Amino acid sequence: MKRIGWFAVAMTCAAGVAGAQSQDAAKPQDSGAQPQVLFQSHGDSPEPDSDRAVLPATNLPEVTDAERAAIAIDGYDLDAHIAAARAEFSMRARVQVTNKGAVPLSVLPLQISSALRWDSAAVVGSNGQRQTLAVAQHLIDTDADHTGKASEVVLSLPYPLQPGASLSLDVLYSGLIAPNAERLVRIGASPDQAANADWDSISAKGVRLRGFGNVLWYPVASVPLFLGDGNKLFEAVGGSRLANEHATAKLRLAYEYTGAAPQQAFFCGRAAGFTTQTDDATDHDAVSGGVATVEWSQQTIGFREPSLFVVTEKAKPLLQQDAGPADFSSSSASSSTGSLAAPVTVNVAGGDESVFPRLHDEFASVAPMMTEWLGSHPTQALQVVNQSGQPFEDQTLLLAPIDSLASSEAGGAIAHALSHAWIMTGQPWIDEGLGQFFALEWAEREQGRDAATTLMESLVQPLSLGEPSFEDADAVAKAGPGQPLIAARDEMFYRRKAAAVWWMLRDLAGEAELKAALTAWRSEPHKGDAREVALSLQKAIEAATHKEFGWFFQDWVLRDVGLPDLVIDNVTPRPLPAGQGHSNGWLVAVTVKNNGAAAAEVPMVVRSGTFSVTRRIRIAGFSSTTERVLVESAPTEVVVNDGSVPEVSTAMHSRALSIKTDTPLH
């Protein structure tokens, strides 16, 4: 496991073949008797086939990608039934659909996993009246689902849906969700690699459903997307998260199990406990099994894809919060008991318990850094679920292999996960950017600044390809918004660039001052939109440092003006005779030019033999600045930037100087 970037996009494919949209009709799936929906909130269940009108594939209405792209789902009201041992899944979903396009829509195309089948659909009026819609469905090729296909229903509306207008749909669908890694296999991944990345499934061991981009267990509207088509799939996932920020979701789940009852469930990162009804009312762990139910109230989805996990193993406390002061000095001695006076509670479900002592020590070694940076009181407990495949996180829920987390190489990943227990604002560039920054901070503590800077340079390297480039200020003014951090949809920005922004803020503000600012700021309510939250953070840093940071937030957070592009334009050394207050020396004038639009403040080092002088210089976009430095002997090298500020190309510039020193000073 890598120390840095462990939580970056999980799937990397060297080659791929873009699939074409398939117009072939999907054959009806014979999955036997339909699972019973045990409870619902949308009124009485329809009589069998009373709400169903299936059209043959030859009558499938035509649908375009423009129509798919025009659909936004603003709300989900979900009733799910899962029979875990049989991998059976059925859903009754009330979805609120809005036409975000510029023209009326006469059809609504929606997709679910190709492992599922649409059973019925109806428009529900404001008075509760239902109008049954014909269900015409087919398979389309798309890598938005792990099967590499989606089951798309094309609903002909009784009236055109006007631009900006909304309607409520009531749909039912069902099927089996088993492990499937077809999309990765077809682009060249080995079966083991594919299974490690695409682990979404339902089984007797629990439920693992991540959402759009992994498995379509809830209805979506999307154009076909393919892993072999550049970065479009991941961009679409980021765009979907951004679009879902203000959408709402609620879920009721009935979970049919055999053997021991399930222990806990997570929906959109929110934990909830089950109410259990067994076949034997006197024994909630009856071998014969039973039904467990759980419900999540309506909340905004936030910047995520809705996910659903059911955990069958009982979570055990790894670290327990204590009202007293944190003391990590005896972590090794107490690791055998799994208890520790710690400022955070970490619960672990599943895995080999013999790993727990090492896992405990790794978490206990990182936790003091979080206390030092963010204060002694986290806001939530961290929930860790053992998961053999590639890791997944959603706020304070982490699915990961605990044997890997117990490794001495896992400190960065643990720092990232623990950061969410202390700070969770709903702003990705803060939550994920800080998590990645703390991974770098841990690397610096363990390996030194040079090693951490090298890791950061590797982390932000893709930015040079993804950031816009401008010739002058006029081009910036005419350009589109790009992806400023406050509205970034791509992890390259809200995770990688944001980590660099926090790294720069530490250098600009000072470590002690930034710690004080973050500790104070996170304890205050963060109201308003993303811009207002960012400005409140700026004010907190300014209050702690007594410095002005408007220039930095404008170019690095609130706008996307690309990266700086520095060059050492001129170096002019001249001997300086002894004078009042100084002995013989050299005055070195260094002019640095910025050909990029983003302002940068970087370290500048003038070396003179075995000695050096360091200054910080700020260069606005499309400008230059000259700094004069006095050194005692002839200068030998000038270095600008040390890799701490990302640039268009290289993030370190040097110029060697060769000066004859046999001329006497006058």
N, C-alpha and C positions, 0 to 999 in steps of 0.2 A: 504494500500500500504506500502510495506517495504521501509525503508529508504535507505538501501544499497542493491545492486544487482537487482535493479528494471529493469535494461535493460539486464539482463542475459537471457539465452535461455528461451523462453516463455513457452514451453510445457514440463511438468514433468508428467510422467506416472508411476504409481506404478506397473502396471502389463501389460503384453501384450502378444499377440499370433502372432508370425511371420507368415505372409502370404506366401504361395507358389506362384511361378510364374504361372499365368494362361495361358494356351495355347488355351483357347476357343476363337472362332472368335467373333469379335465385330459386332453386328448387325448394319447395316446402320442407322444413326439417321435421322429422317424425321423432319427437322426444317423449312420446308417451303421454300420459295424463298430465295436464297442466297443474303446477303446484298451486295449492290453495293460498290466496291472500288472506292472512289471518286478521288483519285489522287495517282500516282505511279511514281517512278523514274527508274524502271527497263525496260522501253520500253512500248510498247502498251500492253494492257491486252489481254490475249489469248481469242480466240473465245470459247464459251461454249463447254466444254468437249474436246476441241482440244488438251489440254495438260494433259488429264486425261486417265489413263489406270488402272482400278481397277482389281486386281486379287482376285479370291475367296480365302477364308481362307485355303482351302485344298492345295492351291499352295504356301503357305507361305514359303519362304526360311528359313532354319534353321539358328539360330543365337545363339552365345554363349556370356557369360559374358565377356570373354576375348576380343571379338570383340567390345562389347559395351565400355569396358574400354579403348580401343585403340584409340577411336575417341576424338579429341579435336576440338572445334569450336573456331576459332581465330577471327571471325568477324561477326557482325550482321548488315544487312541493312534492316530495317523493315518498311513496310507500313501497318498501322492498320486502321481499320474502326470499330467504336463502335456505336451501336444504344442503348443508355443508357436505355431508358424506357423498352426495350424488352430484355435487358441483352445480346444482340447479339454482337458477336465478330468475325471478320474475319481478316486474316493476310496474306499478301504476304511477304515472307522473303527470302532474298538472304543471305545465310550463307556460310562462308568459312570453309571448313572441312579439317583437317590434320590427317594423320595416325601417331599417336605417338607410335604405337606398333612396334614389331620386325618382323612381317610377313605381306605380302600383304593382303589387304582386298578386297573381292569380293562382300560383302554386306555392307550396311550402315544402322544400326538401330538407329532411332531417336525417341524421345518421346515428346508428348505434353499431356496436361490434358485429362483425359477420357471424360471430358465434351465437347471436341472438336473432329473434324473429319478431317483426311487428305483428301484433295481434289485432289491435283496434285503434281507432282515433275518432275524436269528436271535438267540435268547437263548443265551448261553454260560454253562454251569454252572461251578461251582468246579472240577470234574474235567475241564473242557474239552469236555464234550459239548455239541452244538449242537441246538437245537430250532427248526426253521424256522417263521417267522411269515408269515402272509399279508400281502402288501403292498397296502394300500388307500390310494390317494393322490388328492388333489384340489388345486386352486388356491384360495388364500385371498388376499384383498386385505390388504396390509400394507406400510407404508413402511419396515419394518425392512430391506428389500432394495431396491436401486436400481431394480429392475424394477417396483416397486409391488405385487408379488405374491410369494407363497412357495408352494413345492410342499410340501404337508403330508402326511405319512404318518400313518395312524392304525393302530397295531399293537394287535391284540387279544391280550392276554397269556394264557398257559396257566394262570396262577394269579394271583389278585389281589396286587398289590404293596402291602404293608401300610405304614402311616405309619412313616417312619424307616427302612424297609428299602431295600436297593439291589439292582440286578441289572446284568449286563453284556450289552450289545447289540453285535452285529457287523452293520454295515450297509454296503451298497455303493450308490453313486450316481454319475451321470456326466452330462455335457452340455457345452455351449459357453458360455463366459463372455466375452461381448463387451461393449463400451461400451453403457450403457443409462441414460437419465435420465428414464424415463417418469414416475416419481413426482413429479418437480419440474415437468415440462411440464404435467401434468394439474392442477396448482394455480396455473398462471399464469406460471411462469418462462420466459424466452426460451430457445430452444435453446442459445445460447452460454452463458448463465448456468447452465443445467442441466448442460451438458457440463463446465463449469469446476468444478462442485461434485461431480458423480458421474463420476469418472474411473476407477473400478475396472474392470479388464479383464485379459485374457490376450491377448498378441500376440507377434509376432516380436521386438518391442522389449523384452519382459520381462513380468513379472507384477506387478500392482498390486491386491492384495486386502486391504481394511482390516478387514472383519469386521462383526459385528452392528451394525445402524444404517446400514451402507453396502452390504455384499454378504454373503449367508449362504453362505459357502463351506464351513462346518463345521456340523454339526447343532446346532440350538438348540430350546428350548421357550419359546414366548412367545405372549401374547395378541396379536391384531392391533393395530397401532399406526399412527397417521396424522399426517402433518405438519400437517394442518389442524385437529388436535384439541389446541389449546393447546401446552403444553410436554411432553406425555406421552411422545412418542418419545424426547426427550433425557433425560427423567427415567428412562425404562426403560433407556437405554444406560448411564447412571450406575449404576442399580441392578444391571444385569448385571455391570458392572465390579467393583462391591463384592462381589457374590455369587461372582465368579470368583477373588477374591483368593487363596483357598487351594486352588482346583482345580489339577490338574496337566495338563500337555500334553507330548507328544513327537511328533515328525514325522520321517518319512522321505520324501524327495522324489526322484522320477525325472523328469528334465527333458529332453524330446526337443527337439532344436534343429536348425536348418539354418544353414550358414555358421559363423561364429565361435562358440566355446563361451561360455556365460555366465560372468560373472566372480565374482559373489558373491550370496548370498541372505540374507534376514533373516526370522526367524520370532519373533514376540513381541519384536521389537527386538533379537534376538540374531543377530549376524553369523556366517556360516559359509561356508567355501570348498567348491567342488565337486570331486569326483573324476570325471574325464572319460574316457569311452570313445567313440572316434570310429569312423566307418566305415573310416578308414585308420589303423591302429594306429601308424603312424610319424609322423602329423601331427595334433596335437590341435587344430589350427585348420583342419581339412579343410573345403573348401567344401561337401562333401556333408553335413556335420553329424555328429551322433552323439547320445549320451545322457550326461547329467551327473547324478550322484547326490550327495545331501547328507543328513545326518542330524543332528537335534538331540535330545539326551538329555532325559529327563523332568525338568521343573522346574515349580514353581508358576507359575501364569499371572500373578499379581499384579493390580494395579488397571489393567486394560486389556481390550480385545477382541483375541483372537488375530488377528494380521495376518501376511501372507506377501508378500514382495517378492523378485523376482529381477531383478538388475541385469546388463545385458549389456555395459555400458561399463566399462572398467578405471578404477578410482578413482585420482586423482592427488593427491599431497600438496599442500595449500594452505599450511598452517602445519605445521612439524615441531618436535616436542619436542626440546629440547636440554638436555644435562646442566648446562650453564653457566647463569649468571644471565640472566634475561630482559632483553632490550634492544630496545625498540620505536622507538628514535630514528631508525633507518635504514630504516623500513618502506617508504618510497617508493622508496629506492634499490634495495632488494632485491626489490621486487614483481615485477620483470620475470623473475626466476628462480624465483619461487614458493617460495623458502626463507627462513626467518627463525628466529632464535633465539627461540622462543616456548614458553610453559609449557603448550601444548596442541597436540595433533596434530589437524588438520582435513583430512579426505580428501573429495574432490569427484568424483562420477561423472556424466558426461554434461554437455551444455550446450556453448555456444560458448566455446572456450578463450580467445578474445580478451577475454572478460569477467574472466578470472582475476586480472589485476593489480588491477583495481578491487575485486573480491571479496576479494582478499588484504588490501588496505589497510583495508577495512571491518572485517574480523575482527581484524586486528592493532590497530586503534584501540580496540576494545572489550575485548580480552583483558586488558590491564593492570588494568582495573576488577575483573575476576574474581580476579586474583592478589591485589589489594589487599584484597578482602573475604574470600577463602576460602583463601588461601595459594598457594604456587608450584607445588603438585603436584596436578594433576587426577588423577582415578581412571581415566578412559577417554578414548579418542579420539572426536571427533565425526565422524559419517559424514553427509555431505550428498549427496543424490541429486537431480539436476535433475528437476523435475516441473512441467509447465506449468499444472496445475490448482491448486486451493486447497491450502495447505500441510497437511502431516500430520507429526506427530512421535510417536516412541515412544522414550522415554529418550534415548539419544545418536544415534538415527537421525532425520534430518530430510529429508523430501521437500518441496521448495519450488522455485520458479523462481529460478535463480541470478542471472538478470539483475535481479530485484527485490532480492535480497539484496545485490547490488553497488551499490545505490542509497544515497545519503547519508541517506535516510529510514529505513533498515533497522536502525539501531543497536539499537533496542529489541528487535526480533525476534532479532537476533544475540545480544544479552545473554541473552535467554530461553534460546536453544538452547545457548549456551556454559555456562550454569549447570549443565546436566545432566552435563557432562563433569567438573565438580568435585564435585557432590553428588547422590547418588541413593540415597534411603533407602527407597523403596517406600511412603512416606507421602505421598499426593497434596498435602495442604495444605502440606507442607514443600517437596517437589520442584517442584510447579507454582506454589505461592504464592510461593516464592523466585524462580522464573523470572520471574513477572510483576512482582515487586518490583524485580528488577534492570532490567527494562525501564523502570520508573518512575524508578529511580535514574539510568539513562542519560539519560532525558529531563530530569531535574533538572540534570544536569551540562551538558547541551547548551543548555537553554532557561531554566533558573532554577527556583526552588522554586514560584513561583506557577503557572507553566505545568504543572509536574508535579502539583501539587495539583489543578489543574483536570482534568487527565487522570484522576487517581485518583477524583475525585468522579464523573466520567462512568462510570468502570469499575464503581463500587460502587452506582450509582444503582438497578439492579434489586433490590438487597437490601431496599429499603423495601417492595417488594411480596412478596418471598419469605420474609422473616423473620417469626416469630410476634410477636404483640402481647399484652401482659398488663396487667391492671388493677392487680394487687397481687402480693405475694409468695406468697399462698395459691394464686393462679392458676398461678404458675410451678411450685409444688410438685405441683399436680394434672395438669399438662400432660405430654404425651409427650416423648420425647427430642429430637424435631426432627432437625436435621442439625448436630450439633457438628462442628467441623473434623476431629476424629480419626476420624469415621465419615461424612464428607460424601460423597454420591454425585453431587451436582450441581455442575458447574463454577462456578456462581454463588457457591458456598461455597468449594470447595477451591482455586479459582483467584482469584476476585475478592475475596471476603471475606478470604481468607488473605493476599493481597497487602496489604490494608489493615492486617491484624494485624502483618505484618512492618514496615510503615511506622510503625505506632504503637510497636512494640518499639524501633525505631531512635531515636525521639524520647524514649522512656522510659529506655532504657538508656544512650543516648549512642552515637554512631556508632563511635567507637574501641573502646568496650567491647563492642558487639555484634559487631564484626569479630573481636575477640579470642575471644569466646565461640564464634562459628561455626567459626573456624579450628581451635580446640581440640576442639570437640564432634564435628566431622565426621571427625576422625581416629580416633575411638573406635568400637568395634563397637556397633551399636544393636540390642540384643536385647530380646525381649519383645513385647507387643502394642502397639497404637497409643497407648494411654494411657501405658504405661511409657516409650515413646520420647519422648512429649511431656514427661513429667515429667523425663526425663534432660536434655532441652534446657532446661527451666526452671531446673534446678540449675546448668547450665553458665552461663546468663546471670546467675544470682544470684551465682555465684562470681566472675564477671568484674566485676560492678557493686557487690557488697556491698549490694544492695537486695533486697527481698522482692517476688516476682512472682506469688505464689500467687493473689492476688485477680484478676489479669489473666488468667492461664491458666484459672481456674475459669469466668469469664464469657465468654471469647472463644475458647477452644480446647477445653476438656473438656466444656463444656455449650453448649447452644444456647438462650440466654435472650433472643434478639432483640437489638435495638439500643438504645442510650441515646436519650433524648428530652429534651433540655435546653431550659431557658427561663430568661432573666434575670428572676428573680422580683422583685428590688428593688435599687435603687441609691440609697444615702444619702450624699451628699457633705456635709461640714461643714468650715468654715474652722478652721484650727488655728494659734493664735498661736505666736510663736517661743517655744521652750523649750530645755531642756537638750539639746544635741546636734542641734538642728534649727532652721531659720529659719521664717518664716511659710510656710504651705502649706495643703494641703487633705487631709483624711483621707476616703477614699472606701471605703464598705462596700458590697460587691457580694454579693448572695445569688443563687446559681444552684440551680435545682431540677431534679432528674432524674425525669421521669415514666416512664422506661423501666426495665427490669429489669437491664440490663447496666451495670456500673460504667464510668466514663470518667474519664480524666485528660486535660485539655485546656488549651491556653494561654488565658490571660485577659489582655487588653490594656486598660489605662486610658490614654487619650490626654489630653494637657493641652497645648493649643496645638500647637507643633511638636515637643513631646517626648512620650514614651510610656514606660510601665512595664509589663513583661510578667511574669506569674507563671503557674506551672502549678498547677492545682487539680484535686483528685480528688473526684468525686461518686459515691457508691455508688448502686445501684439503688433507686428509690422513696425518695429522701432529698434533702436539700438541704445546702448548705454556704455559709458566709459568709467572704469573704476581704476583708481591709482593706489598702488600698494608700495610701501617702503620696506625694503629688505636690506640686510647687512652686507651681503656679498652678491656677486653676479648671479642673476636668476638663471635657472637651467630648464624650467618647464612651467607651463601654465596649464591647469586642468579646470574645465568648466563642466559642472554637473557631475554627480557621482553615481548616476543611475537611479536616483531617488525621484526624479521628475520625468515621467514618460514623454518622449518626443516622437516626431514623425519617423525618424530613422534611428540613429544611434542616440543613446542617452548619456554619453560621456565624450567629451572633446578634450584633446590635449595638443599642445604645440611645444616642441622641444626648442630650446634656445641655445645658440652657440656664440658666446661672447668672449672676445679676447680681453684679458684682465691685466695685461702688462703696461697699459697706459696709465700714468699717474693721474690721480684726481686733482683738480684745481678748484 
